[in-house]
Structures are given as C-alpha cells and as structure tokens.
Amino acid sequence: MKKEDLIAMGFSEEQADALIGKYGTMIPKERFDEVNKAKKTLETQLAERDTQLEELKKIDAEGLQNKITQLQQENEQTKTQYEQQLKDERMSSALKLALAGKVHDADLVTNLIDRTKIELGEDGSVAKGLDEQLKTLQESKSFLFVPEKKAPEFKGWVPVDGNEGGEGASGLGANFAKMANEKGSSDSDNSPWS
C-alpha cells in the first residue's frame, strides 16, 4: 500500500507517514499469491528435472539420445504451459486490483470480462481495455457494482436570515437590533427590555 491509499482509507497524513516508516510499502495479497504460485511451480519443475537426470544415468547411448529428445520436447511444452499460467495469474491479479472497491464480487466480474481485449502495462496494472467492458457490464448487470456515494442534498425550509431574502430583506435579529436602537435613542435607559 502506498501513502495515498492509506490517506484514502481515512488515516491522517502523519499516521500514513508513521505506518509507511514502520512497515514500509505493503504488497497487495493478489501480488503475493501470484509470486508464491510461481515459486511453487518452479520448485515442482526443478524436482521433475532432477528425477529426469536420475533416469538418464540408467540409459545406454542410443536410448540416451532418444530420451534426451523426448525430454527436450516435454520441457518445451512445460515451459510454454508455465508461461501461459504465469500470464493468466498476472492478468487475474491486475483485474482484481483494478476492480477492488468497485464491485461486490471481483472473482465473478473477472470471469465475465474478455481477457483478450485487455492489455497490461509495464508495472503489471491494467493499461487499457477494461473501462469499456466495465461500462457495458454496469449497464447490463448493475447489481454487481458498488453504488457510488453521493454528497447528501439538504432540502427543506430556508430561515428568514437565509440567502433567499434578497437585498431588502431583514432577519429577526436585524429587526430586534433596529427596534432596540430606536428605543434606546428615545429613552434615557438604554435597556432594550424595558
């Protein structure tokens, strides 16, 4: 989380500075999950490669060449699958972060979005293609979106001293002061209550 995010959540600037100073910049859970999944996948692939090397030690020269070719093809296929899986994870993380606070269920809305039309930026955030899809989704399925908070409008009676009186209007306080001044100038006792 950044300082701006903390301020948007209601912390004062001093509190946000103190949190960032003590804990540093925080990583969103979606990004942590993405990196964690990538790490586990790589560990699994490393274990598979170790097993393959052990099997290679047991094979003769001709069989070894055939096995090497087969393993190269399998490794290329595994690499392609991993890259696609990593790309899908990045897209999911970026979509969930972009939809946070805008929708009730980010997982449901991400499944309704056409990912082929979305492009990610260098920083891993959604660069373009999401806003148009969100507009059409909001028109057709508005119940998925969190309603925007509007400033309250106050309606009702406008007091006499309010702004609708115009230039010649005078309020109760002004009338009282005028009456007290007139009475005070005619009497020797300057009390408006007598």
C-alpha positions in Angstrom: 0.0 0.0 0.0 1.1 3.5 -0.7 0.7 6.6 1.4 -2.1 7.8 -0.9 -4.0 4.6 -0.3 -3.7 4.9 3.5 -4.9 8.5 3.3 -7.9 7.4 1.1 -8.8 4.9 3.8 -9.1 7.7 6.4 -5.7 7.9 8.0 -4.2 11.3 8.6 -1.0 12.2 6.7 1.0 11.8 9.9 -0.5 8.4 10.6 0.2 7.3 7.0 3.8 8.5 7.2 4.2 6.6 10.5 2.8 3.4 9.1 5.0 3.6 5.9 8.0 4.4 8.1 7.5 1.4 10.4 6.3 -1.2 7.9 7.4 0.1 4.5 5.3 -0.2 1.4 2.9 -3.2 1.6 2.4 -5.7 -1.2 -1.2 -6.5 -2.1 -2.3 -10.0 -1.4 -3.1 -10.8 -5.0 0.5 -9.9 -6.0 1.9 -12.1 -3.1 -0.3 -15.0 -4.2 0.9 -14.6 -7.8 4.6 -14.7 -6.8 4.0 -17.6 -4.4 2.3 -19.7 -7.1 5.1 -19.0 -9.5 7.7 -20.1 -6.9 5.8 -23.4 -6.1 5.5 -24.2 -9.8 9.2 -23.6 -10.3 10.1 -25.9 -7.4 7.9 -28.6 -8.8 9.6 -28.3 -12.2 13.0 -28.4 -10.6 12.1 -31.7 -8.8 10.9 -33.2 -12.1 14.2 -32.3 -13.8 16.2 -33.9 -11.0 14.1 -37.1 -11.5 14.7 -36.9 -15.2 18.5 -36.7 -14.7 18.5 -39.7 -12.4 16.7 -41.7 -15.1 19.2 -40.6 -17.8 22.0 -42.1 -15.8 20.4 -45.6 -16.2 20.0 -45.5 -20.0 22.5 -46.6 -22.8 23.9 -44.3 -25.5 21.2 -44.9 -28.1 18.4 -44.8 -25.6 20.0 -41.8 -24.1 19.7 -39.8 -27.3 16.1 -40.7 -27.7 15.4 -39.9 -24.1 17.1 -36.5 -24.4 15.0 -35.6 -27.4 11.8 -36.7 -25.6 12.7 -34.7 -22.5 13.5 -31.6 -24.5 10.1 -31.8 -26.1 8.4 -32.3 -22.7 10.5 -29.4 -21.2 9.5 -27.1 -24.0 5.8 -28.0 -23.5 6.1 -27.5 -19.8 7.8 -24.1 -20.3 5.0 -23.0 -22.6 2.4 -24.1 -20.1 4.2 -22.3 -17.3 4.4 -19.1 -19.3 0.7 -19.2 -20.1 -0.2 -20.0 -16.5 2.0 -17.1 -15.3 0.4 -14.7 -17.8 -3.1 -15.8 -16.6 -2.1 -15.2 -13.0 -0.8 -11.7 -13.7 -3.9 -10.9 -15.6 -6.1 -12.1 -12.8 -4.1 -10.2 -10.2 -4.3 -7.0 -12.2 -8.0 -7.3 -12.8 -8.7 -8.0 -9.1 -6.7 -5.0 -8.1 -8.4 -2.8 -10.7 -11.8 -3.9 -9.6 -11.2 -3.7 -5.8 -13.8 -1.4 -4.2 -15.8 -1.0 -7.5 -17.6 -4.4 -7.5 -19.2 -6.6 -4.9 -17.5 -9.8 -6.2 -14.2 -9.3 -8.1 -13.9 -13.0 -9.0 -17.3 -13.1 -10.6 -16.7 -9.9 -12.6 -13.3 -11.1 -13.7 -14.9 -14.2 -15.2 -17.3 -12.0 -17.2 -14.5 -9.9 -18.7 -13.0 -10.8 -22.1 -9.3 -11.0 -21.2 -8.2 -11.0 -24.9 -9.2 -7.3 -25.1 -7.2 -6.2 -22.0 -3.6 -5.1 -22.1 -1.3 -4.9 -19.1 1.2 -2.1 -18.5 4.9 -2.5 -17.6 4.0 -2.3 -13.9 1.5 -5.1 -14.1 -1.6 -3.0 -13.9 -4.4 -2.8 -16.5 -3.4 -0.4 -19.2 -6.4 -0.4 -21.4 -9.5 -2.4 -22.4 -11.1 -2.7 -19.0 -13.1 0.6 -18.8 -15.2 -0.1 -22.0 -16.1 -3.6 -20.7 -17.0 -2.3 -17.3 -19.3 0.3 -18.8 -21.3 -2.4 -20.7 -21.3 -4.7 -17.7 -22.5 -1.9 -15.5 -25.4 -1.1 -17.9 -26.5 -4.8 -18.2 -25.6 -6.1 -14.7 -25.6 -3.0 -12.4 -26.2 -5.2 -9.3 -22.6 -6.4 -9.5 -21.2 -2.9 -8.8 -20.9 -0.9 -5.6 -23.0 2.2 -5.8 -21.1 5.5 -5.8 -21.6 7.6 -2.7 -23.1 11.0 -3.4 -22.9 14.0 -1.1 -26.2 14.4 0.7 -28.6 17.1 -0.5 -30.4 19.1 2.1 -33.9 20.1 1.3 -36.4 22.0 3.4 -37.2 25.3 4.9 -34.9 28.3 4.4 -34.7 30.5 7.5 -35.5 34.2 7.4 -31.9 35.2 7.6 -31.1 32.8 4.7 -29.9 33.7 1.3 -33.3 33.8 -0.5 -34.5 37.1 1.0 -32.8 39.4 -1.4 -31.2 42.8 -0.6 -34.2 44.5 1.1 -35.0 41.6 3.4 -34.0 41.7 7.1 -34.0 39.0 9.6 -35.4 38.7 13.1 -32.0 39.6 14.6 -31.7 42.7 12.4 -35.3 43.8 13.3 -34.6 43.3 17.0 -31.4 45.4 16.8 -33.2 48.1 14.9 -36.0 48.2 17.5 -33.5 48.3 20.4 -31.6 51.1 18.8 -34.8 53.2 18.2 -35.9 52.6 21.8 -32.5 53.3 23.2 -32.3 56.7 21.5 -35.7 57.8 22.8 -35.2 56.6 26.4 -32.6 57.5 28.9 -32.4 53.9 30.0 -30.5 52.0 27.2 -32.0 48.6 28.0 -34.0 47.1 25.1 -36.0 45.1 27.6 -37.8 47.9 29.3 
